Amino acid sequence: MEKGDLAAVVLPAYGLPEIDRALLEVLGDVPVLDGVPAVSWRGATGHTALADDLVSLAIAASGLAAGRMPPTVGVREPIHLAGRPIPRAPFDVSEPGVLVVGAGLWGRGTALVVSRAD
């Protein structure tokens, strides 16, 4: 994976404080992710009976296919956390992939790159 390969980083968070924590704790300092927008949809999808990660994967795949990714719900002003933009509106994507980070259960974390099949 190289810089420019990812359209977004999807995080397991319910709001801005959790997005900030996830960026710092889950991703740390990963140069290939510098400047890549970070989003979280859990605040919009609610508790989905332990299927949050699957819902995030479905939204990410749909966004890639459409060429447009949904923003983090509730962000009213343009902000940056840990050097990454947190989009407040849907944004166009041309990059081939999205990194979906899952919280897992009982401390088990996951990360999956969803990419276009072209």
Secondary structure, DSSP 8 states (H G I E B T S, - for coil): --TTSEEEEE---SSHHHHHHHIIIII-S-GGGTT--EE--HHHH---TT-HHHHHHHHHHHHHHHTEE---TT--S-EEETTEEE-SS-EE--SSEEEEEE--STT--EEEEEE---
